[in-house]
Amino acid sequence: MKEALDAVPRPLKAEPSCPYYFWSGTSKLRSVVGVIGECVSAVCKKSGVQKAHAHRFRHTLATELLGAGATFEEVADILGDSVEIVKKHYAK
């Protein structure tokens, strides 16, 4: 995944040192979240996968990481959730 993200072009108007993949860091965060949501929705629709949505990818990521030996703490950090939430939803 990191390799694929590193291949993504730098956002418009972003400084070379910009730490973000899809945001220049200059607009409001709320704006970029909306744009990314629209892009993900368009990709899901075009994919032809029944009931495709961003949450499905989140669940897959969490369960794959746990299955590969990641700790609950590591997955919680990646998802931005608490350890308790990760255990509740993804420990199965």
N, C-alpha and C positions, 0 to 999 in steps of 0.2 A: 504494500500500500504506500509506503514511504517513497519508493521509487516512482510510482505513478504520480504522487503529489508533487514530487520534485520536478517532474516534467511539465507541470501546469505553468503556463505563462504567468509572469508577475501581473498583479492587477493594474489597471490603468491608473496613472498618476501615483503609483506606489514608489517609494524610495527603494534603492537596491537592498537596503538592510531591513525591509518590511518583513515582519515575522509571520504575516498572514498569507494564506493561499488564495482566498477569494475576496479579500477586502483590503483596500489601500490604507485603512486606518484613519482616513480623513473624514468620512461621512459618519452619520450616526449608526451605531451598531444595529439598531432596530431596522434601518433601511436595508442593510445588507442581508439580514436574516430573512426579510421578506423576499428579496431577489433570489437568494439561494433556495428558499422554499418553492418559488415559482419554477426555478430550473429543475429541481428534483421532481416536482410534479410532472413537468413536461417530459422528462426522461422516463419516468414510470409509465406515463400514458403511451409513449412511443414504443416502449419495450414490448408491449403486448402481453405482459405477465398479468394474469388475473389478480386483482386486489393488490397490485404493487403499490407500496407507499414507503416513505422514509423509515418508519418505525420497524418495518420488516428487516431492513438492513441493520438497524441498531441491534435488534434481537439476535440476528445471525452473527454479527460481530461479537457480541457478548458471549454467546454460547460457544462459538469457535475458539475464542481466546481462553475461556475456562477449560474447554476440552483439550486445548494444547498445553495446559499446565499453568496458565496465568493465575495469579492470586486474586481473591475478591477485591483486595485493595487496589491492585493494578487496574482491574476492569472498572472499578468505581471511579478511579482517577480519569481514565480514558472517556468514560461516558458522562462524567460530571455528576455522578450520583453518589449516594452514601453507600457504604458497605452493606448496610441492612437492606437497602432497596435492591442491590445487586443479588444478594442472597435470596430475597423474597421472589424475584422475578426470573432469575436466570440460573439458579443453582440446580435445577432439575436435570 
